[in-house]
Amino acid sequence: MFVLTRVPENVDLAAFSRWLRAQGVAHRVTEEGAQQVLWLAEEEWRQPVLTALHQYLSSPEWRERVEAVDEPRQVVRAAGWQPGPAQAPVMLGLVVLAAIITWAIGFGTRGPLHALFMVDTRHWDPVALLSTADRWHALMATLASGQVWRLITPVFLHFSISHLAFDAVMFWFLGSQIEARDGKLVAIALFLVSAVLSNFSQYILTGPEFGGLSGVVYAMLGYCWLSQQRLPRFYFPPALIIVSVVWMLLGLTPIPEALNIGKMANGAHAAGFISGLAFALLVPPPRGRVT
């Protein structure tokens, strides 16, 4: 074991220690003079436990949550802080599906693109869909004909290797943690809601010719960041939220095109991020459970 931190002897760590046991975190608390020493068995828990301890000491509301946790009866511990494929099979399957579809369309150069955009571009010429009213009419007619899958499928379309790689890595990094720690139902619901909202927003803004998982990634980021304030359980660099928001705002300027990055899906990013924040407010975090 290694020393994580020291706290004054007058701080009651009993409830926090019980909460750590509920998370499957191997640790012990010893006394040295006028201090208590918190030891951890595994380095991978260093930052998450420090974050949780800070909130325990500074937030009365969060302390009440911790003190309400009983000794665990149903605790499933992941093999590591970053879950593996066995802990997040749904998210892995979605990444694989995106890779297969992207390969099938030749990064946007061939294949059934018309069947996967928000509307069928053989019947609705993107050049003709100049106004919001035109796009809305085309989408309603498409959905009325039963082609509801189009609300989801644009997230699986990617138009370069770098586009696919970046989206897939971030999707797995965040999505696997959500599935492993909050459960499959939460992960699937967040994916579906954010996919529909981000696709719809981008379509209304620019028309049907877009794709990518980045809107869902922004939703996952917003969800993890805000829900983390209520119960620390996700691991990501604190600067990630700042960089992502700055990048989203940067997309509203001409800079990406000037750098030959191309146009960014600003509507999808913003709608995804907002939907993730809303999801975090509506869905309570699991009490005393990390899987």
VEXTIMAR-301956 format. One line per field, with one value per atom (N, C-alpha, C): residue in one letter; atom name; x, y, z. Coordinates in steps of 0.1 Angstrom, whole numbers, plus 5000, padded with zeros to 4 digits. Layout:
code	A,...
site	CA,...
xx	X,...
yy	Y,...
zz	Z,...
//
This chain:
code	M,M,M,F,F,F,V,V,V,L,L,L,T,T,T,R,R,R,V,V,V,P,P,P,E,E,E,N,N,N,V,V,V,D,D,D,L,L,L,A,A,A,A,A,A,F,F,F,S,S,S,R,R,R,W,W,W,L,L,L,R,R,R,A,A,A,Q,Q,Q,G,G,G,V,V,V,A,A,A,H,H,H,R,R,R,V,V,V,T,T,T,E,E,E,E,E,E,G,G,G,A,A,A,Q,Q,Q,Q,Q,Q,V,V,V,L,L,L,W,W,W,L,L,L,A,A,A,E,E,E,E,E,E,E,E,E,W,W,W,R,R,R,Q,Q,Q,P,P,P,V,V,V,L,L,L,T,T,T,A,A,A,L,L,L,H,H,H,Q,Q,Q,Y,Y,Y,L,L,L,S,S,S,S,S,S,P,P,P,E,E,E,W,W,W,R,R,R,E,E,E,R,R,R,V,V,V,E,E,E,A,A,A,V,V,V,D,D,D,E,E,E,P,P,P,R,R,R,Q,Q,Q,V,V,V,V,V,V,R,R,R,A,A,A,A,A,A,G,G,G,W,W,W,Q,Q,Q,P,P,P,G,G,G,P,P,P,A,A,A,Q,Q,Q,A,A,A,P,P,P,V,V,V,M,M,M,L,L,L,G,G,G,L,L,L,V,V,V,V,V,V,L,L,L,A,A,A,A,A,A,I,I,I,I,I,I,T,T,T,W,W,W,A,A,A,I,I,I,G,G,G,F,F,F,G,G,G,T,T,T,R,R,R,G,G,G,P,P,P,L,L,L,H,H,H,A,A,A,L,L,L,F,F,F,M,M,M,V,V,V,D,D,D,T,T,T,R,R,R,H,H,H,W,W,W,D,D,D,P,P,P,V,V,V,A,A,A,L,L,L,L,L,L,S,S,S,T,T,T,A,A,A,D,D,D,R,R,R,W,W,W,H,H,H,A,A,A,L,L,L,M,M,M,A,A,A,T,T,T,L,L,L,A,A,A,S,S,S,G,G,G,Q,Q,Q,V,V,V,W,W,W,R,R,R,L,L,L,I,I,I,T,T,T,P,P,P,V,V,V,F,F,F,L,L,L,H,H,H,F,F,F,S,S,S,I,I,I,S,S,S,H,H,H,L,L,L,A,A,A,F,F,F,D,D,D,A,A,A,V,V,V,M,M,M,F,F,F,W,W,W,F,F,F,L,L,L,G,G,G,S,S,S,Q,Q,Q,I,I,I,E,E,E,A,A,A,R,R,R,D,D,D,G,G,G,K,K,K,L,L,L,V,V,V,A,A,A,I,I,I,A,A,A,L,L,L,F,F,F,L,L,L,V,V,V,S,S,S,A,A,A,V,V,V,L,L,L,S,S,S,N,N,N,F,F,F,S,S,S,Q,Q,Q,Y,Y,Y,I,I,I,L,L,L,T,T,T,G,G,G,P,P,P,E,E,E,F,F,F,G,G,G,G,G,G,L,L,L,S,S,S,G,G,G,V,V,V,V,V,V,Y,Y,Y,A,A,A,M,M,M,L,L,L,G,G,G,Y,Y,Y,C,C,C,W,W,W,L,L,L,S,S,S,Q,Q,Q,Q,Q,Q,R,R,R,L,L,L,P,P,P,R,R,R,F,F,F,Y,Y,Y,F,F,F,P,P,P,P,P,P,A,A,A,L,L,L,I,I,I,I,I,I,V,V,V,S,S,S,V,V,V,V,V,V,W,W,W,M,M,M,L,L,L,L,L,L,G,G,G,L,L,L,T,T,T,P,P,P,I,I,I,P,P,P,E,E,E,A,A,A,L,L,L,N,N,N,I,I,I,G,G,G,K,K,K,M,M,M,A,A,A,N,N,N,G,G,G,A,A,A,H,H,H,A,A,A,A,A,A,G,G,G,F,F,F,I,I,I,S,S,S,G,G,G,L,L,L,A,A,A,F,F,F,A,A,A,L,L,L,L,L,L,V,V,V,P,P,P,P,P,P,P,P,P,R,R,R,G,G,G,R,R,R,V,V,V,T,T,T
site	N,CA,C,N,CA,C,N,CA,C,N,CA,C,N,CA,C,N,CA,C,N,CA,C,N,CA,C,N,CA,C,N,CA,C,N,CA,C,N,CA,C,N,CA,C,N,CA,C,N,CA,C,N,CA,C,N,CA,C,N,CA,C,N,CA,C,N,CA,C,N,CA,C,N,CA,C,N,CA,C,N,CA,C,N,CA,C,N,CA,C,N,CA,C,N,CA,C,N,CA,C,N,CA,C,N,CA,C,N,CA,C,N,CA,C,N,CA,C,N,CA,C,N,CA,C,N,CA,C,N,CA,C,N,CA,C,N,CA,C,N,CA,C,N,CA,C,N,CA,C,N,CA,C,N,CA,C,N,CA,C,N,CA,C,N,CA,C,N,CA,C,N,CA,C,N,CA,C,N,CA,C,N,CA,C,N,CA,C,N,CA,C,N,CA,C,N,CA,C,N,CA,C,N,CA,C,N,CA,C,N,CA,C,N,CA,C,N,CA,C,N,CA,C,N,CA,C,N,CA,C,N,CA,C,N,CA,C,N,CA,C,N,CA,C,N,CA,C,N,CA,C,N,CA,C,N,CA,C,N,CA,C,N,CA,C,N,CA,C,N,CA,C,N,CA,C,N,CA,C,N,CA,C,N,CA,C,N,CA,C,N,CA,C,N,CA,C,N,CA,C,N,CA,C,N,CA,C,N,CA,C,N,CA,C,N,CA,C,N,CA,C,N,CA,C,N,CA,C,N,CA,C,N,CA,C,N,CA,C,N,CA,C,N,CA,C,N,CA,C,N,CA,C,N,CA,C,N,CA,C,N,CA,C,N,CA,C,N,CA,C,N,CA,C,N,CA,C,N,CA,C,N,CA,C,N,CA,C,N,CA,C,N,CA,C,N,CA,C,N,CA,C,N,CA,C,N,CA,C,N,CA,C,N,CA,C,N,CA,C,N,CA,C,N,CA,C,N,CA,C,N,CA,C,N,CA,C,N,CA,C,N,CA,C,N,CA,C,N,CA,C,N,CA,C,N,CA,C,N,CA,C,N,CA,C,N,CA,C,N,CA,C,N,CA,C,N,CA,C,N,CA,C,N,CA,C,N,CA,C,N,CA,C,N,CA,C,N,CA,C,N,CA,C,N,CA,C,N,CA,C,N,CA,C,N,CA,C,N,CA,C,N,CA,C,N,CA,C,N,CA,C,N,CA,C,N,CA,C,N,CA,C,N,CA,C,N,CA,C,N,CA,C,N,CA,C,N,CA,C,N,CA,C,N,CA,C,N,CA,C,N,CA,C,N,CA,C,N,CA,C,N,CA,C,N,CA,C,N,CA,C,N,CA,C,N,CA,C,N,CA,C,N,CA,C,N,CA,C,N,CA,C,N,CA,C,N,CA,C,N,CA,C,N,CA,C,N,CA,C,N,CA,C,N,CA,C,N,CA,C,N,CA,C,N,CA,C,N,CA,C,N,CA,C,N,CA,C,N,CA,C,N,CA,C,N,CA,C,N,CA,C,N,CA,C,N,CA,C,N,CA,C,N,CA,C,N,CA,C,N,CA,C,N,CA,C,N,CA,C,N,CA,C,N,CA,C,N,CA,C,N,CA,C,N,CA,C,N,CA,C,N,CA,C,N,CA,C,N,CA,C,N,CA,C,N,CA,C,N,CA,C,N,CA,C,N,CA,C,N,CA,C,N,CA,C,N,CA,C,N,CA,C,N,CA,C,N,CA,C,N,CA,C,N,CA,C,N,CA,C,N,CA,C,N,CA,C,N,CA,C,N,CA,C,N,CA,C,N,CA,C,N,CA,C,N,CA,C,N,CA,C,N,CA,C,N,CA,C,N,CA,C,N,CA,C,N,CA,C,N,CA,C,N,CA,C,N,CA,C,N,CA,C,N,CA,C,N,CA,C,N,CA,C,N,CA,C,N,CA,C,N,CA,C,N,CA,C,N,CA,C,N,CA,C,N,CA,C,N,CA,C,N,CA,C,N,CA,C,N,CA,C,N,CA,C,N,CA,C,N,CA,C,N,CA,C,N,CA,C,N,CA,C,N,CA,C,N,CA,C,N,CA,C,N,CA,C,N,CA,C,N,CA,C,N,CA,C,N,CA,C,N,CA,C,N,CA,C,N,CA,C,N,CA,C,N,CA,C,N,CA,C,N,CA,C,N,CA,C,N,CA,C,N,CA,C,N,CA,C,N,CA,C,N,CA,C,N,CA,C,N,CA,C,N,CA,C,N,CA,C,N,CA,C,N,CA,C,N,CA,C,N,CA,C,N,CA,C
xx	5008,5000,5009,5003,5010,5002,5008,5001,4995,4982,4974,4975,4970,4970,4969,4970,4968,4958,4950,4939,4940,4935,4935,4928,4932,4926,4912,4907,4894,4884,4888,4879,4875,4862,4856,4857,4866,4867,4859,4852,4845,4836,4827,4817,4824,4834,4841,4848,4854,4860,4850,4838,4827,4823,4822,4819,4829,4842,4852,4851,4848,4846,4834,4824,4813,4817,4828,4832,4843,4846,4856,4870,4873,4886,4893,4904,4912,4920,4918,4925,4925,4932,4932,4935,4930,4933,4941,4952,4960,4961,4966,4969,4984,4988,5002,5002,5004,5004,4990,4989,4977,4970,4974,4969,4964,4955,4950,4957,4961,4968,4959,4955,4947,4957,4957,4965,4956,4962,4955,4964,4957,4964,4968,4960,4962,4963,4974,4976,4965,4958,4948,4936,4935,4924,4928,4941,4946,4937,4936,4928,4914,4907,4892,4890,4898,4896,4899,4910,4913,4901,4895,4884,4872,4869,4858,4861,4873,4876,4874,4878,4877,4862,4854,4839,4833,4838,4833,4836,4848,4852,4846,4843,4838,4823,4816,4802,4793,4786,4777,4767,4762,4752,4758,4770,4777,4781,4784,4788,4775,4764,4752,4749,4752,4751,4760,4772,4782,4779,4774,4771,4758,4750,4738,4741,4753,4757,4760,4753,4755,4767,4771,4781,4776,4784,4778,4773,4762,4757,4758,4758,4759,4769,4782,4792,4800,4801,4808,4819,4831,4843,4849,4851,4858,4872,4878,4892,4901,4897,4905,4897,4903,4895,4889,4896,4891,4885,4872,4866,4872,4872,4875,4863,4865,4854,4843,4847,4837,4828,4832,4824,4815,4818,4810,4808,4801,4799,4790,4780,4772,4779,4787,4795,4805,4811,4821,4814,4802,4794,4791,4788,4784,4797,4808,4821,4824,4822,4825,4815,4802,4792,4796,4800,4804,4816,4825,4837,4832,4823,4818,4811,4802,4794,4803,4813,4822,4830,4834,4841,4832,4819,4810,4807,4808,4805,4818,4829,4842,4845,4843,4845,4837,4825,4817,4818,4825,4827,4818,4812,4804,4794,4786,4777,4764,4756,4742,4741,4749,4748,4734,4727,4713,4704,4707,4698,4701,4712,4717,4716,4715,4714,4700,4698,4685,4673,4676,4666,4673,4665,4671,4675,4688,4693,4691,4685,4681,4667,4659,4646,4646,4655,4655,4669,4670,4683,4688,4699,4704,4705,4708,4709,4695,4685,4671,4666,4673,4668,4675,4672,4679,4673,4660,4654,4651,4649,4645,4631,4622,4609,4610,4619,4621,4627,4636,4642,4632,4625,4614,4604,4600,4590,4596,4608,4615,4616,4620,4621,4608,4598,4585,4579,4581,4576,4584,4597,4605,4601,4599,4595,4581,4572,4559,4558,4569,4570,4575,4579,4584,4599,4606,4621,4627,4622,4626,4641,4647,4661,4670,4665,4674,4676,4668,4671,4684,4688,4700,4712,4710,4721,4732,4729,4740,4752,4750,4761,4771,4767,4776,4784,4782,4789,4801,4813,4825,4832,4839,4843,4859,4866,4880,4885,4897,4902,4904,4909,4911,4897,4887,4874,4869,4870,4865,4874,4887,4896,4893,4892,4890,4876,4866,4853,4852,4858,4857,4865,4877,4885,4877,4872,4865,4852,4845,4832,4835,4845,4849,4853,4862,4868,4857,4847,4836,4824,4821,4809,4811,4823,4826,4825,4829,4828,4813,4805,4791,4784,4786,4780,4784,4797,4802,4798,4796,4793,4779,4772,4758,4748,4753,4745,4742,4738,4735,4723,4713,4701,4704,4712,4715,4724,4734,4742,4735,4726,4718,4708,4702,4692,4700,4711,4719,4723,4727,4731,4720,4708,4697,4692,4690,4685,4695,4707,4717,4719,4718,4719,4708,4696,4684,4685,4688,4688,4700,4711,4723,4721,4716,4713,4703,4692,4681,4686,4694,4699,4708,4717,4726,4719,4709,4702,4694,4687,4680,4689,4701,4711,4717,4721,4729,4724,4714,4709,4714,4712,4714,4728,4737,4750,4760,4759,4768,4768,4777,4778,4788,4788,4798,4792,4800,4796,4799,4804,4809,4798,4786,4775,4772,4772,4770,4782,4794,4806,4804,4799,4797,4786,4776,4766,4772,4780,4787,4796,4803,4811,4803,4792,4784,4778,4773,4768,4778,4790,4800,4804,4806,4811,4801,4788,4778,4774,4772,4768,4780,4792,4804,4803,4797,4796,4787,4778,4769,4775,4782,4789,4801,4813,4825,4827,4828,4829,4836,4836,4842,4856,4865,4878,4881,4884,4889,4896,4906,4914,4905,4906,4897,4898,4909,4910,4902,4898,4891,4878,4871,4858,4861,4872,4875,4880,4888,4893,4881,4872,4861,4851,4849,4840,4846,4859,4867,4866,4868,4868,4855,4844,4830,4828,4833,4831,4840,4852,4860,4854,4845,4839,4829,4825,4816,4823,4836,4844,4849,4855,4861,4874,4879,4893,4895,4885,4887,4889,4880,4881,4894,4899,4912,4923,4922,4932,4931,4921,4918,4913,4907,4900,4887,4881,4867,4857,4844,4833,4831,4828,4825,4810,4805,4791,4787,4787,4784,4770,4760,4747,4747,4753,4754,4761,4773,4781,4773,4767,4759,4747,4740,4728,4732,4742,4747,4751,4759,4764,4752,4743,4731,4723,4721,4713,4720,4733,4741,4739,4740,4738,4724,4714,4700,4698,4705,4704,4710,4721,4727,4718,4710,4701,4689,4685,4673,4675,4687,4690,4699,4694,4702,4714,4725,4736,4734,4740,4738,4744,4736,4740,4749,4762,4771,4774,4775,4778,4787,4798,4807,4810,4807,4810,4821
yy	4988,5000,5013,5024,5036,5047,5057,5068,5077,5079,5088,5102,5103,5117,5116,5127,5128,5138,5135,5145,5146,5157,5159,5148,5145,5134,5136,5149,5152,5150,5147,5144,5129,5127,5114,5107,5098,5091,5078,5074,5061,5060,5070,5069,5068,5076,5077,5063,5057,5044,5034,5034,5025,5027,5039,5042,5036,5038,5032,5017,5010,4996,4992,5001,4998,5000,5007,5008,4997,4989,4979,4984,4995,5001,4996,4989,4983,4995,4996,5008,5005,5013,5013,5027,5030,5042,5040,5047,5045,5059,5059,5071,5073,5086,5089,5103,5103,5115,5122,5134,5141,5140,5130,5129,5115,5114,5101,5099,5088,5085,5075,5079,5071,5064,5051,5043,5036,5035,5028,5017,5006,4995,4996,5004,5005,5019,5022,5035,5041,5032,5037,5044,5042,5049,5062,5066,5078,5090,5094,5106,5105,5094,5094,5095,5088,5088,5102,5109,5123,5132,5130,5139,5136,5123,5120,5125,5124,5128,5144,5151,5165,5169,5162,5165,5161,5150,5146,5156,5162,5172,5186,5189,5203,5204,5193,5194,5187,5194,5187,5178,5182,5174,5161,5162,5149,5141,5147,5139,5131,5137,5130,5118,5119,5108,5097,5100,5090,5083,5091,5086,5077,5078,5070,5057,5055,5042,5031,5020,5009,5001,4991,4981,4975,4973,4968,4954,4952,4938,4934,4944,4940,4950,4946,4955,4947,4953,4947,4956,4952,4960,4957,4967,4966,4962,4956,4952,4964,4975,4987,4999,5011,5023,5026,5022,5022,5008,5007,4994,4987,4974,4966,4962,4956,4952,4944,4935,4927,4935,4947,4955,4965,4966,4976,4970,4959,4952,4961,4968,4976,4987,4994,5005,5000,4988,4982,4979,4973,4970,4982,4993,5005,5010,5009,5014,5005,4992,4983,4985,4988,4990,5003,5013,5026,5023,5015,5011,5004,4994,4986,4995,5003,5012,5022,5027,5036,5030,5017,5010,5007,5003,5000,5012,5024,5036,5042,5035,5040,5054,5057,5070,5081,5077,5087,5087,5078,5077,5067,5058,5048,5043,5033,5026,5033,5028,5032,5045,5055,5068,5073,5072,5078,5071,5059,5052,5055,5062,5065,5079,5088,5103,5105,5117,5120,5119,5123,5121,5115,5108,5101,5112,5113,5124,5121,5109,5107,5113,5115,5121,5135,5139,5152,5158,5166,5171,5181,5179,5188,5202,5204,5218,5225,5217,5223,5226,5219,5221,5233,5244,5257,5263,5261,5267,5257,5262,5253,5247,5254,5249,5237,5239,5228,5215,5217,5206,5199,5207,5201,5193,5199,5192,5178,5178,5166,5156,5160,5151,5145,5153,5148,5138,5141,5132,5119,5119,5107,5099,5105,5098,5092,5099,5095,5082,5080,5068,5056,5058,5047,5046,5056,5055,5061,5056,5062,5060,5050,5047,5058,5067,5078,5088,5088,5097,5093,5080,5075,5073,5068,5063,5073,5086,5095,5095,5091,5091,5080,5070,5060,5063,5074,5078,5087,5083,5090,5091,5103,5106,5106,5102,5100,5091,5086,5077,5085,5097,5105,5109,5111,5114,5102,5090,5078,5075,5076,5073,5082,5095,5104,5101,5100,5098,5085,5074,5061,5061,5067,5067,5074,5086,5094,5087,5081,5074,5062,5055,5043,5048,5058,5063,5067,5074,5079,5069,5063,5054,5042,5036,5024,5026,5038,5041,5043,5049,5051,5037,5029,5015,5007,5007,4999,5004,5017,5022,5027,5030,5034,5024,5014,5004,5006,4995,4994,5003,5003,5011,5025,5031,5045,5048,5039,5042,5041,5032,5031,5043,5046,5057,5070,5073,5085,5085,5073,5072,5076,5070,5072,5086,5092,5105,5115,5114,5124,5122,5110,5107,5114,5112,5119,5134,5139,5154,5160,5154,5160,5159,5148,5146,5156,5157,5166,5181,5185,5199,5202,5192,5195,5195,5186,5185,5198,5203,5216,5227,5227,5238,5238,5226,5225,5215,5207,5197,5183,5174,5160,5155,5162,5156,5158,5150,5151,5138,5136,5123,5124,5114,5113,5111,5105,5102,5114,5125,5136,5142,5143,5148,5140,5126,5117,5118,5120,5121,5134,5145,5157,5154,5147,5143,5135,5125,5117,5126,5135,5144,5153,5159,5167,5159,5147,5138,5134,5130,5126,5137,5149,5160,5165,5166,5171,5161,5149,5138,5135,5137,5135,5145,5156,5165,5160,5151,5145,5132,5125,5113,5110,5112,5109,5095,5091,5078,5076,5087,5087,5093,5088,5093,5099,5112,5119,5131,5136,5147,5159,5167,5179,5189,5190,5199,5195,5182,5177,5185,5189,5196,5210,5216,5230,5229,5220,5219,5216,5207,5204,5215,5223,5234,5245,5247,5257,5253,5240,5235,5236,5234,5236,5251,5260,5274,5278,5272,5275,5271,5261,5257,5267,5277,5287,5298,5297,5308,5302,5310,5305,5298,5298,5292,5278,5268,5255,5254,5261,5261,5267,5277,5284,5274,5265,5255,5242,5243,5231,5219,5222,5211,5208,5218,5216,5222,5221,5226,5216,5222,5213,5212,5201,5199,5206,5219,5227,5225,5223,5220,5207,5196,5183,5184,5192,5193,5200,5211,5219,5211,5205,5198,5186,5179,5168,5171,5182,5186,5190,5198,5202,5190,5180,5168,5160,5160,5153,5159,5172,5180,5177,5178,5175,5161,5152,5138,5136,5143,5142,5148,5158,5164,5155,5148,5140,5126,5120,5106,5107,5102,5102,5092,5095,5086,5074,5063,5051,5053,5049,5052,5041,5044,5035,5023,5026,5015,5019,5012,5014,5000,4999,4986,4987
zz	5000,5000,5000,4996,4996,5003,5008,5015,5005,5006,4997,5002,5015,5021,5036,5043,5057,5060,5070,5075,5090,5095,5110,5117,5130,5137,5141,5141,5145,5133,5121,5110,5111,5111,5111,5097,5096,5083,5082,5093,5093,5082,5079,5069,5055,5053,5041,5038,5048,5047,5043,5049,5046,5032,5027,5013,5003,5007,4999,4997,5009,5008,4999,4999,4990,4975,4972,4959,4955,4965,4962,4963,4969,4970,4982,4980,4991,4997,5010,5017,5032,5039,5054,5059,5072,5078,5091,5093,5105,5111,5124,5131,5133,5130,5133,5140,5153,5160,5160,5155,5155,5141,5133,5120,5117,5107,5102,5088,5085,5073,5065,5052,5044,5034,5034,5025,5014,5002,4991,4987,4981,4976,4962,4954,4940,4935,4927,4922,4913,4906,4897,4904,4917,4925,4931,4929,4935,4932,4920,4917,4920,4917,4920,4935,4943,4958,4963,4958,4962,4959,4947,4944,4953,4956,4965,4979,4984,4997,4998,4988,4988,4989,4981,4982,4995,5001,5014,5025,5024,5034,5032,5019,5016,5014,5011,5007,5017,5025,5035,5028,5016,5009,5005,5000,4995,5007,5019,5030,5035,5034,5038,5029,5017,5007,5011,5014,5018,5031,5041,5054,5053,5043,5041,5035,5030,5024,5034,5034,5043,5037,5046,5041,5028,5018,5005,5006,4999,4997,4983,4973,4959,4953,4953,4948,4937,4925,4914,4910,4912,4909,4895,4888,4875,4876,4866,4867,4868,4863,4863,4863,4864,4864,4850,4840,4826,4823,4822,4820,4807,4807,4795,4787,4776,4768,4775,4784,4791,4800,4804,4813,4805,4792,4784,4770,4769,4756,4746,4752,4743,4736,4744,4738,4728,4731,4722,4709,4710,4698,4689,4696,4688,4681,4687,4681,4668,4670,4659,4648,4651,4641,4633,4640,4633,4624,4628,4619,4607,4609,4598,4588,4593,4584,4576,4584,4577,4566,4569,4558,4546,4549,4539,4530,4535,4527,4521,4523,4518,4522,4535,4541,4533,4529,4522,4507,4501,4487,4479,4486,4480,4489,4485,4493,4496,4505,4508,4516,4512,4520,4520,4509,4508,4518,4522,4531,4546,4548,4562,4566,4556,4560,4566,4571,4577,4568,4555,4545,4533,4524,4512,4502,4500,4491,4476,4473,4459,4457,4467,4466,4470,4479,4484,4482,4471,4467,4478,4484,4495,4491,4478,4473,4474,4472,4473,4487,4497,4510,4517,4512,4516,4529,4531,4543,4554,4566,4577,4574,4567,4564,4554,4544,4535,4542,4550,4557,4566,4573,4582,4574,4563,4555,4550,4545,4540,4551,4563,4574,4579,4580,4584,4574,4561,4550,4551,4554,4555,4567,4579,4591,4589,4582,4580,4571,4563,4555,4562,4575,4584,4585,4579,4579,4592,4603,4616,4619,4613,4616,4613,4604,4600,4611,4621,4633,4640,4638,4645,4636,4624,4616,4612,4611,4608,4618,4630,4640,4636,4628,4624,4611,4605,4593,4596,4590,4592,4578,4576,4563,4561,4572,4571,4582,4581,4592,4605,4604,4616,4623,4615,4620,4628,4622,4629,4641,4640,4651,4663,4661,4672,4679,4671,4676,4684,4678,4684,4697,4698,4710,4721,4718,4729,4733,4723,4726,4735,4733,4741,4755,4755,4768,4778,4773,4782,4782,4771,4771,4779,4778,4786,4801,4806,4820,4824,4815,4818,4819,4809,4809,4821,4824,4835,4849,4850,4864,4866,4855,4857,4851,4844,4838,4823,4817,4803,4799,4808,4804,4803,4813,4813,4800,4797,4786,4773,4771,4759,4758,4768,4768,4764,4771,4767,4753,4748,4734,4725,4727,4718,4718,4730,4732,4725,4728,4723,4708,4703,4688,4681,4686,4679,4680,4691,4693,4685,4686,4679,4664,4659,4645,4640,4647,4643,4643,4653,4653,4641,4638,4627,4614,4613,4600,4598,4608,4607,4603,4608,4606,4592,4587,4575,4565,4568,4558,4561,4552,4555,4554,4548,4545,4556,4567,4578,4585,4594,4602,4613,4621,4632,4645,4654,4668,4677,4672,4681,4689,4684,4691,4704,4702,4713,4723,4718,4726,4735,4729,4737,4748,4745,4754,4766,4763,4773,4782,4776,4783,4793,4788,4796,4808,4805,4815,4826,4821,4831,4840,4834,4841,4852,4848,4857,4868,4863,4873,4882,4878,4886,4899,4897,4909,4920,4916,4926,4932,4924,4929,4921,4926,4919,4915,4902,4898,4885,4877,4864,4864,4855,4855,4841,4841,4829,4834,4826,4830,4832,4843,4845,4833,4826,4815,4803,4803,4791,4788,4799,4797,4792,4796,4792,4777,4774,4760,4750,4755,4746,4744,4754,4753,4744,4746,4738,4723,4721,4707,4701,4709,4704,4700,4708,4705,4693,4692,4681,4668,4668,4656,4651,4659,4655,4647,4647,4640,4626,4618,4605,4607,4619,4621,4616,4619,4615,4599,4592,4577,4573,4580,4576,4578,4588,4590,4582,4573,4564,4572,4584,4592,4586,4580,4574,4584,4580,4588,4599,4611,4622,4624,4630,4633,4645,4645,4657,4663,4654,4659,4667,4662,4668,4682,4682,4694,4705,4701,4711,4717,4707,4712,4720,4716,4724,4738,4739,4752,4761,4756,4764,4768,4759,4762,4773,4773,4783,4797,4797,4809,4815,4806,4810,4816,4809,4813,4827,4830,4843,4854,4851,4860,4863,4853,4854,4859,4857,4861,4873,4884,4897,4895,4901,4901,4909,4907,4915,4929,4939,4953,4958,4961,4967,4958,4945,4935,4925,4923,4911,4906,4893,4887,4877
//
